[in-house]
Amino acid sequence: MIKLWLLFDPLYYRLTRLTYIGHSRLGKYSNRSNNIFRVRLTRFKGSELRLSDGTVIKKNDLMIKIHLHNVRLLRELEDVKSDIRKAFVTVQIVKESMPGVGTYLLSHKRNSEIKGIIGITTLSKGVKRLGFESKEIKNPVYKWLKKITFYPIYVLSLTQPWIKQCIKQPDPKYIVMSKEQLYSTYIYKPIETALQKEKSKIIDRSSS
């Protein structure tokens, strides 16, 4: 099944007008980028979303749509035998790729117009620790269509895809992060931490 998805992926990439971004880690399945995300510029078409930092995302606001490179992710997880461990590894891979997303948005020619980043996933439980907020998809038809399209990946991601697990696929949700939250968490804060470490090293050298 993964091999079939691998053959289909280049066509999916072209049809969805995705862009490869950044470099964050080397994986077993490498393509044009080692960032787990592929992205595209889009206009939000859902109901109004209000985020905890005060950002309001309205219909037709400009966003960066993020897509997990599912084939790569499945290859990274194929030797992981526990669903809990798979969830942990997935969070780590996503976390390591986020600075690349931030840099992409920061350097985008339409940066000033873009409100933030948005994706859709059925695995929304661990997104809060990454800085995302999960929001319900209110359009029932769109929600149903997304659930169908995510089903093959959901089944492939299960360590032991029993019938009971297969029919209990979680509902897809939006995961959203404002531009300011993205910069603060994955660009400004790491730079500040690195500067503080360097300052500490300089103080240690001068005092020794």
Protein Blocks (a to p, Z undefined) as FASTA:
>chain_A
ZZmmmmmmmmmmmmnopacedjfbdcfbdcfbfcfbdcdddddfbdcdddfkopacdehi
acddddddfklmmmmmmmpcbfklmmmmmmmmmmmmmmmmmmmmmmpmklmmpnbdcddd
fblmlmmmnopacdddfblklmmmmmmmmmmmmmmmpmblcfklmmmcccdddddddfkl
mmmmmmmmmmmmmmmmmmmmmmmmmmZZ
